[in-house]
Amino acid sequence: MSDQPVELTPLQFRLLWILVSHRGQILSKSYLYHTLFQREYSLYDRSLDMHVSRIRRKLSVVGFDALRLRTQHGKGYCLQ
């Protein structure tokens, strides 16, 4: 992994911080929506998915295995 910094938006940083703080645990989309956006999860809202995708892309550029940020289909996200 590279020593170069990764530029994240404040929301992306908070999301990554939550995932790191709960490493190995599956965090539900409902929990993440409530924690990050202070609103209820909607099946049609893809904003969380987009933030996760952008974090994966930014981390993979510096050599982080993006597959460690796992999507648990029907459940949520987990950082291994």
Number of C-alpha atoms within 10 A of each C-alpha: 10 11 7 9 9 14 11 15 11 9 13 17 15 14 20 19 12 16 20 15 11 14 14 15 14 17 19 16 20 15 15 20 18 13 14 14 13 10 12 13 17 10 8 6 10 10 11 18 14 11 18 18 13 14 21 19 14 17 19 16 14 14 12 15 13 16 11 12 22 16 16 13 7 8 12 17 21 19 20 14
